[in-house]
């Protein structure tokens, strides 16, 4: 009798300890936004010079995605605050890049600025 009770408690503890983590839909949305922003960034690089309207549209999409990051809590720990601070800090340079005219001469410089913004966030809070 003691043996079967021990086995039941052992199984119960094993099952309880192996329970999956609760789903975090914000984490999935974070990954999606980061991927979309990267896609827009690459399309800007490879399609410049392009009509300003196309670049502005892509930069506006990056700005919307970055603003949405401010509403997410994908980690449930201190990384959320880091992500919010970085997203808030990125909005001004993103807006500046959205309003500048992209030319063949400034394309590389503008793209490097945009890439630096994106890579900083990726390095700090990319899902692990």
NULO-425044 format. One record per residue (C-alpha): x negated, y, z negated; residue in three letters. Coordinates in Angstrom, 3 decimals. Layout:
<pts>
+----------+----------+----------+------+
!       c1 !       c2 !       c3 ! type !
+----------+----------+----------+------+
!        X !        Y !        Z !  ALA !
...
+----------+----------+----------+------+
</pts>
This chain:
<pts>
+----------+----------+----------+------+
!       c1 !       c2 !       c3 ! type !
+----------+----------+----------+------+
!    0.000 !    0.000 !    0.000 !  UNK !
!   -2.762 !    2.450 !   -0.872 !  UNK !
!   -4.528 !    1.570 !    2.299 !  UNK !
!   -1.545 !    2.339 !    4.557 !  UNK !
!   -0.924 !    5.620 !    2.698 !  UNK !
!   -4.567 !    6.573 !    3.233 !  UNK !
!   -4.270 !    5.771 !    6.905 !  UNK !
!   -1.090 !    7.889 !    7.218 !  UNK !
!   -2.694 !   10.866 !    5.468 !  UNK !
!   -5.808 !   10.527 !    7.578 !  UNK !
!   -3.738 !   10.494 !   10.763 !  UNK !
!   -1.679 !   13.452 !    9.593 !  UNK !
!   -4.786 !   15.469 !    8.815 !  UNK !
!   -6.348 !   14.562 !   12.153 !  UNK !
!   -3.254 !   15.613 !   14.075 !  UNK !
!   -2.921 !   18.847 !   12.101 !  UNK !
!   -6.585 !   19.672 !   12.629 !  UNK !
!   -6.363 !   19.043 !   16.366 !  UNK !
!   -3.373 !   21.240 !   16.999 !  UNK !
!   -3.948 !   23.493 !   19.996 !  UNK !
!   -4.401 !   27.191 !   19.482 !  UNK !
!   -1.253 !   29.232 !   20.011 !  UNK !
!   -0.873 !   30.549 !   23.560 !  UNK !
!   -2.129 !   34.095 !   24.165 !  UNK !
!   -0.329 !   35.496 !   27.216 !  UNK !
!   -2.242 !   38.775 !   26.882 !  UNK !
!   -5.467 !   36.868 !   27.471 !  UNK !
!   -4.135 !   35.541 !   30.754 !  UNK !
!   -3.037 !   39.050 !   31.734 !  UNK !
!   -6.477 !   40.429 !   30.815 !  UNK !
!   -8.123 !   37.909 !   33.118 !  UNK !
!   -5.654 !   38.759 !   35.867 !  UNK !
!   -6.204 !   42.527 !   35.545 !  UNK !
!   -9.984 !   42.148 !   35.531 !  UNK !
!   -9.779 !   39.981 !   38.655 !  UNK !
!   -7.468 !   42.419 !   40.437 !  UNK !
!   -9.678 !   45.367 !   39.534 !  UNK !
!  -12.721 !   43.491 !   40.848 !  UNK !
!  -10.876 !   42.711 !   44.072 !  UNK !
!   -9.964 !   46.378 !   44.554 !  UNK !
!  -13.554 !   47.379 !   43.778 !  UNK !
!  -14.990 !   45.004 !   46.392 !  UNK !
!  -12.457 !   46.085 !   49.012 !  UNK !
!  -13.458 !   49.690 !   48.425 !  UNK !
!  -17.110 !   48.836 !   48.935 !  UNK !
!  -16.653 !   46.881 !   52.133 !  UNK !
!  -13.992 !   49.076 !   53.726 !  UNK !
!  -15.663 !   52.434 !   53.246 !  UNK !
!  -15.525 !   54.662 !   55.181 !  UNK !
!  -11.806 !   54.177 !   55.143 !  UNK !
!   -8.978 !   56.643 !   55.103 !  UNK !
!   -8.890 !   58.461 !   51.769 !  UNK !
!   -5.351 !   57.194 !   51.249 !  UNK !
!   -6.559 !   53.570 !   51.174 !  UNK !
!   -9.360 !   54.285 !   48.736 !  UNK !
!   -7.093 !   56.435 !   46.575 !  UNK !
!   -4.520 !   53.643 !   46.552 !  UNK !
!   -7.101 !   51.097 !   45.392 !  UNK !
!   -8.529 !   53.476 !   42.791 !  UNK !
!   -4.982 !   54.192 !   41.554 !  UNK !
!   -4.426 !   50.438 !   41.198 !  UNK !
!   -7.664 !   50.137 !   39.198 !  UNK !
!   -6.520 !   53.040 !   37.029 !  UNK !
!   -3.107 !   51.401 !   36.410 !  UNK !
!   -4.769 !   48.121 !   35.482 !  UNK !
!   -7.169 !   49.884 !   33.143 !  UNK !
!   -4.291 !   51.742 !   31.465 !  UNK !
!   -2.470 !   48.441 !   30.981 !  UNK !
!   -5.511 !   47.073 !   29.137 !  UNK !
!   -4.729 !   49.616 !   26.410 !  UNK !
!   -1.468 !   47.749 !   25.682 !  UNK !
!   -2.927 !   44.234 !   25.456 !  UNK !
!   -4.207 !   42.300 !   22.446 !  UNK !
!   -5.735 !   39.239 !   24.115 !  UNK !
!   -8.163 !   38.239 !   21.385 !  UNK !
!   -6.494 !   38.941 !   18.079 !  UNK !
!   -9.778 !   40.145 !   16.618 !  UNK !
!  -12.236 !   43.045 !   16.802 !  UNK !
!  -12.769 !   42.587 !   20.531 !  UNK !
!   -9.308 !   44.094 !   21.133 !  UNK !
!  -10.463 !   47.412 !   19.647 !  UNK !
!  -13.665 !   47.275 !   21.722 !  UNK !
!  -11.648 !   46.613 !   24.871 !  UNK !
!   -9.241 !   49.478 !   24.105 !  UNK !
!  -12.112 !   51.897 !   23.485 !  UNK !
!  -13.902 !   50.891 !   26.679 !  UNK !
!  -10.720 !   51.110 !   28.755 !  UNK !
!   -9.935 !   54.562 !   27.354 !  UNK !
!  -13.500 !   55.710 !   28.035 !  UNK !
!  -13.341 !   54.345 !   31.612 !  UNK !
!  -10.216 !   56.255 !   32.598 !  UNK !
!  -11.874 !   59.639 !   33.170 !  UNK !
!  -14.625 !   58.381 !   35.519 !  UNK !
!  -12.065 !   56.218 !   37.340 !  UNK !
!   -9.859 !   59.269 !   37.847 !  UNK !
!  -12.852 !   61.259 !   39.104 !  UNK !
!  -13.713 !   58.524 !   41.600 !  UNK !
!  -10.072 !   58.418 !   42.705 !  UNK !
!  -10.029 !   62.122 !   43.537 !  UNK !
!  -13.411 !   62.416 !   45.288 !  UNK !
!  -13.690 !   61.973 !   49.050 !  UNK !
!  -15.643 !   58.798 !   49.773 !  UNK !
!  -18.083 !   59.180 !   52.678 !  UNK !
!  -20.872 !   57.118 !   54.161 !  UNK !
!  -23.352 !   59.319 !   52.276 !  UNK !
!  -21.805 !   58.970 !   48.807 !  UNK !
!  -20.337 !   55.483 !   49.131 !  UNK !
!  -23.213 !   53.657 !   47.444 !  UNK !
!  -23.447 !   56.158 !   44.581 !  UNK !
!  -19.682 !   56.080 !   43.987 !  UNK !
!  -19.595 !   52.312 !   44.205 !  UNK !
!  -22.459 !   51.994 !   41.692 !  UNK !
!  -20.510 !   54.226 !   39.285 !  UNK !
!  -17.430 !   52.063 !   39.675 !  UNK !
!  -19.444 !   48.866 !   39.334 !  UNK !
!  -21.063 !   50.149 !   36.119 !  UNK !
!  -17.636 !   50.862 !   34.632 !  UNK !
!  -16.397 !   47.375 !   35.496 !  UNK !
!  -19.511 !   45.482 !   34.447 !  UNK !
!  -19.606 !   47.219 !   31.066 !  UNK !
!  -16.123 !   45.953 !   30.252 !  UNK !
!  -16.873 !   42.486 !   31.579 !  UNK !
!  -19.988 !   42.204 !   29.451 !  UNK !
!  -18.215 !   43.365 !   26.313 !  UNK !
!  -14.913 !   41.537 !   26.397 !  UNK !
!  -14.782 !   38.963 !   29.193 !  UNK !
!  -12.892 !   35.910 !   27.939 !  UNK !
!  -15.312 !   33.275 !   26.688 !  UNK !
+----------+----------+----------+------+
</pts>
